[in-house]
């Protein structure tokens, strides 16, 4: 995993050293003994199907800029993952949903800024008017047999391509 180098302790400001702790070379503070553990990033996605059409968003940013994926984003600290799926769907599409069932868990980071764990929820359409927002340039429902170019393993596998 590629991360920016930690140079100073976030608690006392001392210069960081690297020590082998639990079998890994970890950034460590020699003064207050803080140790940096790189935690996994978690994302939540929504699979919303309405009238045999799936809700997708077009990506503004790389990777896969211009391709389409499920509405998704990172789970915030102390946030329920199902709520994160609902929030991200609304932020990216203007559509409100209820995340009613965890249907798939994907592991393994696909790109350097991606999630290590992706939780995909079945979302039930509640309302709203479709309007792209956040990091989506477009949002739309597509017939399951006429999909645009897709981004990400999770989207491709869930839609059985």
C-alpha atoms as one frame of an Amber mdcrd trajectory, in Angstrom:
protein
   0.000   0.000   0.000   1.374   3.391  -0.967   0.990   6.127   1.644   2.574
   9.481   2.211   5.472   9.272   4.620   4.741  10.243   8.208   7.586  12.489
   9.360   6.400  13.872  12.704   4.404  12.494  15.614   0.817  13.853  15.531
   0.755  13.934  19.350   4.077  15.420  20.485   5.691  16.629  17.233   8.898
  14.577  17.563  10.611  13.293  14.428   9.456   9.796  13.511  11.724   6.754
  13.398  10.899   3.356  11.921  10.871   0.261  14.106   9.973  -3.347  13.494
   6.774  -3.835  15.498   4.750  -7.030  15.149   6.742  -7.993  12.070   6.326
  -4.734  10.134   8.455  -1.638   9.786   6.153   1.009  11.312   6.466   4.781
  11.865   7.073   5.230  15.596   7.630   8.165  17.932  10.792   7.737  20.013
   9.521  10.231  22.629   5.886   9.306  23.403   5.994   5.809  21.805   3.030
   6.361  19.500   2.946   3.806  16.662   1.218   4.355  13.333  -0.914   1.424
  12.146  -2.254   1.817   8.629  -5.942   0.965   8.935  -7.973  -0.289   5.978
 -10.247   2.075   4.100 -13.890   0.987   3.998 -16.428   2.029   1.375 -20.158
   1.437   1.073 -22.004   1.085  -2.237 -25.652   0.796  -3.214 -27.172  -1.534
  -5.779 -30.473   0.134  -6.650 -32.669  -1.551  -9.247 -35.975   0.044 -10.214
 -38.159  -1.181 -13.079 -35.355  -3.525 -14.269 -32.941  -0.593 -14.468 -29.861
  -0.038 -12.314 -28.777   3.298 -10.834 -25.239   4.263 -11.883 -23.003   7.324
 -11.622 -20.397   8.547 -14.081 -16.982   9.147 -12.516 -15.390  12.590 -12.658
 -11.968  11.448 -11.435  -9.389   8.793 -12.210  -9.213   5.928 -12.077 -11.759
   5.116 -14.755 -12.786   8.721 -15.327 -15.872   8.772 -17.543 -16.859   5.191
 -16.737 -19.896   4.313 -14.643 -20.174   2.646 -11.243 -22.558   2.058  -8.397
 -23.091   5.068  -6.128 -20.464   4.602  -3.407 -17.998   6.271  -1.117 -15.973
   5.996   2.040 -17.547   5.204   5.379 -16.805   7.975   7.887 -15.396   7.231
  11.337 -18.198   6.239  13.730 -20.712   5.983  10.857 -22.950   2.986  10.296
 -21.985   1.446   6.933 -25.602   1.115   5.744 -26.139   4.794   6.545 -22.970
   5.605   4.564 -24.409   3.776   1.545 -27.624   5.803   1.825 -25.709   9.076
   2.305 -23.356   8.462  -0.617 -26.239   7.516  -2.900 -28.027  10.768  -2.067
 -24.863  12.881  -2.411 -24.017  11.426  -5.834 -27.501  11.009  -7.341 -30.098
  13.058  -5.431 -31.994   9.795  -4.878 -32.952   8.683  -1.376 -32.827   4.978
  -0.635 -33.077   2.549   2.221 -30.083   0.215   2.460 -31.985  -2.917   3.398
 -29.531  -5.790   2.993 -25.777  -6.341   2.828 -25.411  -8.389  -0.349 -21.657
  -8.592  -0.983 -18.301  -7.775   0.580 -15.295  -7.154  -1.669 -11.749  -7.084
  -0.352  -8.518  -5.978  -1.964  -7.636  -2.478  -3.048  -8.081  -1.934  -6.795
  -6.193   1.362  -6.970  -3.998   3.458  -4.674  -6.789   5.768  -3.468  -9.446
   3.087  -3.239 -11.002   1.121  -0.437  -9.618  -2.107   0.977 -13.130  -3.293
   1.852 -16.271  -2.480  -0.155 -19.645  -3.272   1.420 -22.453  -3.432  -1.134
 -26.030  -2.949   0.047 -29.257  -3.588  -1.796 -30.927  -0.203  -1.875 -34.662
   0.355  -2.147 -35.669   3.552  -3.936 -37.455   5.948  -1.568 -37.723   9.119
  -3.609 -35.958  12.159  -4.883 -35.141  13.539  -8.291 -32.046  12.285 -10.066
 -29.342  14.946 -10.085 -25.609  14.228 -10.202 -23.542  15.629  -7.367 -20.379
  15.215  -5.316 -17.851  13.335  -7.475 -20.309  12.197 -10.175 -20.705  14.057
 -13.467 -23.936  12.217 -14.312 -26.383   9.879 -12.623 -28.913   7.738 -14.445
 -30.875   4.505 -14.490 -29.786   2.040 -17.184 -31.535  -1.084 -18.490 -29.634
  -4.118 -17.236 -29.087  -5.274 -20.840 -27.793  -1.866 -22.088 -25.096  -0.764
 -19.659 -22.487   1.942 -20.311 -18.727   1.307 -19.850 -18.290   0.246 -16.228
 -15.629   0.972 -13.615 -14.503  -1.331 -10.819 -14.603  -5.053 -10.241 -17.489
  -4.795  -7.782 -19.797  -3.050 -10.259 -18.890  -5.416 -13.102 -19.305  -8.568
 -10.987 -22.570  -7.460  -9.376 -24.083  -6.741 -12.758 -22.884 -10.173 -13.987
 -20.691  -9.068 -16.851
